[in-house]
Amino acid sequence: MYYKKINKKIALLIFFIAAVIGVWLLLDFIQIGPGLPPSESMPKWYIPGAWQKSEQGCTALFPKISSYCEMGNFSGGKFISFWYFDDESEFLKGENTLYRHLEENSNVFQQELNISKELQEETEKREVENSYNLTSFNATGYESPETSGYFLVYERPFLETREDYFIVYYGIMGLTNFTEETPALKKLIAESYYMSNEEGKVDGLKMGNEKGKGDSLLPWF
């Protein structure tokens, strides 16, 4: 009889622990959405899988506009820097800070990029279907003695109802011939490029009220 009471208490304790864990998992699922990582892991999203071990945290080349940031190194001096925001107001504030810094320290310009060829090569390599209708978008070009490259902004790339914002820099270290390096940077963009929300936007950096509507993209994988 004594052992039965102990077993009953143990069973109730196990049931209580399982219930708590279940509720925690459910709340976590509702908060971040199905299959999506928490905010601290989001900067890894746009790092191509083969190089995810190259993460180094925030780069010292630009202001730390978000605590959620990573940097991935690639061959040939190429690298990608990411800043993630889970709040629109913080995203706009960070975008403004970064844009002002770029204008004060380098040559900044807007350029239209077409990566349809690079995306097609990437989808053929992955053996998936390329279903993006729009593969041309505005990017912010950046040239300085330390690095040159392109900034892209991904707004709500996963779900229309989620506040997910990424500022991504695709660059190469050192003073280079930007025109000659553009094809390699476009391939790097295509390799990490991802938009699953049809209402999501991809665009260059904007400052203040200049924020436009950007381009609406369809998923390609």
Disulfide bonds with the S-S distance in Angstrom:
Cys58-Cys69 1.44
